Amino acid sequence: MKRNEPESFASKVNMLTLPVRQGIGRGLQGLHQVPRMHKAGLLILIPLWLLLLAWQPAPAPVAAPVSGSLSLSLAPAVSRDIAVPNGGKRIDHTLAQGETLAALFRQWQLPGTDLIALVRAEPSYKPLSNLRAGQDITLVVNADGRLHYLEVNDKGLLLNAFRRMGQEFSVVTAP
């Protein structure tokens, strides 16, 4: 190359990359000392690593807008037909703030043993211990004045139901 001629772009790139290329060459010469099995592993793992490095995950799917309509009746819930034993009675009650099942049992003169049996039958999430104002309870009392059936509803949705089975109560899944 002559001194007075300006350097070309290629010669500038060549001069800038020379140290890197020389380092790669020295590294490849050192590769001759690596065992053959290690070389094979590197030849497999390096391209896989480069593929994983370049891989881009697919974009998240775009959520479609909600369309359509749903009609719900705002009419008050219709009370269900619950079998009442001969001589028995049905009690429908909406819980007021501060009312408890124990207070209602005393008010309606139901036996405390029935309340204890209900609490024993209560599932682990304690639905009877967590009654709230505005929930509807329906009780069916038999002719002897003992509780036969109890259900708890919230805005027309049946939450829990209990039916007498001998001296105990059990949770009813489909009344």
N, C-alpha and C positions, 0 to 999 in steps of 0.2 A: 504494500500500500504506500502510496506516495504521501509525503508530508503535507503538501499544500491542498490535497483533495479533502473535502469534508467527509466525515465518517457517515456511512449509510446507516439506516435504521437497523438492518440485520446485524451489522457489526456491533452496534451498541447493545442489542439484545444478547449477542454472543458474549460480549465482555461482562455484562451484568450477570448472566446465568452461569458463567464459567466456574465460580467457586462451588455453586450447588451441584453442577454436573461432576466436578472433581470429587466432591464428597460422596455422591451416589456411586461413583466408580470405586472409591476406596471401600465403601460398604459392600458392594458386590464382590470385591476381592476377598473380603472377610467372610462372605457367604460360603466360600469353598471349605472353610473350617467347620461349618455347621453339619451335624450328622444328617444322613440322607432322610431319615424319618421326619426330622424336624423341618427339613426343607419341604417335604411333601405336605406337612401340616400347614406351613406358612403359605404355600401355593394355593391351598384350599381356603384357609381362613381369611386371608387378606382380601380376596375378591368378595367374599361374603360380607365382610365388615364394610367394605366400600359400598356394596349394594344397600346394606341396612342404613348406612350413613346418608345415601342419596334418596332413599325411599321416603315418600310423603304419604301419610295416611289419607284415606278418602275423606272428603269433607262431610260434615254431619248433614243428614237429610234435613231438608227444609220442612218445617211443620206446616201442614195444610191448614188453612183457616177453618174454623168451626162453621159448619153450615147446617141448615135444617132447623127443625123446631121441635119442641117438646111441650105437650100440653099436660098440665096438672090440674086436678080439680081442687079448688079451694073450699069446697063444701065441707062442713064438719064431718068427721068420720062417723060412719054408721056403726052402731054397736053390734057386735057379733052375737050370734045365737050360741049361748053356752047352756048345756044341759043342767037343769036345776033338779035335785032329788025331790021326791014327793014330800011335801010339807016344808021344804027348804025355801030360802029366799036369796035373791041376787042383790048385791049392794054395789052401786057405781059411785065412785067418789073421785073428785079432782083435788089433788093435794094442794094445800095452802102453805104459805111460808111458815116454817117452823114446825109443821106437823110431822109426827113420827108414826111409824107403824105401831109401836107400843101404845102410844096415846090413842090411836084409832081403835086398837083392840079393847082398850079399857072403855072407850066411849060406846062401842057396839056390844060390850059385855061378852066378848069372845074369850075362851079359855087361854090363859098364859102358856099352858103346855103346847097349844097349837103354834104359838109364836116361837117358842123354843124349838119345836120340831122344824119350823120353817127356816130358822137361822142355821140349824144343823144341816139342812139340805142345800143351803145357799152355796153357789159355786165360789171359787177362789177370788173372783173379781168383785164379790160382795154387792150384788145389785140391790138387795133389800136394805143394806146399810147406807146406800148412796142415793136414796130417793130424793127427788128435787121437786120444788113447787111447780105446779102446772102439769105434772104427770098424772095420768088417770090410772086408778086401780079399780079392778073389778074383783069382788069376793063372792063366792057362792057358799052359803052356810046351809048345812043339812038340818033336818027336823030336830036333831038333838042340840042344836046351837053350836056345833063344832064346825070349824072351817073345812070345806071340801075342796075348794079350788081358789087360786089367787093368780091374777095376771096384772102386769104393769105395762102400760102403754104410754108412749110419748108422741103426741101429735098424730095419733092414729096408727103408729107403728108399734107392733107387739115387741116389747123388750124382753120380758121374762114371764114364764108361767110355771106354777107349781100345782101339783095335784096330790091329794091324799092317797097314800098307798098303805092301808092298814093304820098303824099308829104314827107312821112317818110320812114325810112329803118327798116327792122327787121332782126334778126339773122336767118340764114337758117341752119337747122341741117342736112338736106340731100339734097344737091343741085340737 
